[in-house]
């Protein structure tokens, strides 16, 4: 079975995101970038499935500028077999990403697609679900554990009431949650080997996908600072403040 994994180049999770001075977006100039952490978990799970004999080839896909090659090379250093970059300098929103991934899936014909449940830059949590809808495939989101058999996959996911187990027929789309696994440390020899692995470049035009934005960013700003707490003398005063000042009751 071929496994396809989508990875995104995002602001490093150790970096505090800052809005641009004009509020037109998030400042990316001279900011450290790395693979989206949830996508790193998705790559690790694909590698573990391959090591368990459940997958024959792992293909990683990224969408964005040429700098995304670095993200793909990192995934290949972890253990992926080859990479595909859909290169574009334009803003690519979740629906366009899902359409581009569908076009790649149609070309590659994988038996399983794994993505991170969301990207830490926009927190949209939409691409996996949209991709499954466009493909007409079964989907298992927020996966905390997966088990693959010959023609199906069992996905355990955390919900408010505990654990939910889904049995999906392959092919399927799975999105990885935080507790699915802990990604491996990439060793220097593997980084050198990854430089020789094949990496193909496509464009949205070659895939026949219109990536024109459907959403418009009005303004990006820092969240308001939290106000200090106050002490109240009794329950009556608390209720009065909640009703008259906070206006939550």
Secondary structure, DSSP 4 states (H G I P E B T S, - for coil): -EEEEE--EEE-TTSPP-B-TTSSSB--TT--EEE-HHHHHHHHHHHHHHHTTS-SEEEEEEEESTTHHHHHHHHHHHT-SEEEEEE-SS---HHHHHHHHHHHHHHH--SEEEEES--TTT----HHHHHHHHHT-EEEEEEEEEEE-SSEEEEEEEETTEEEEEEEESSEEEEE-GGG--PPPPPHHHHHHHTTS-EEEE-HHHHT-----SS------PPPPPPPP---SSHHHHHHHHHHTS---
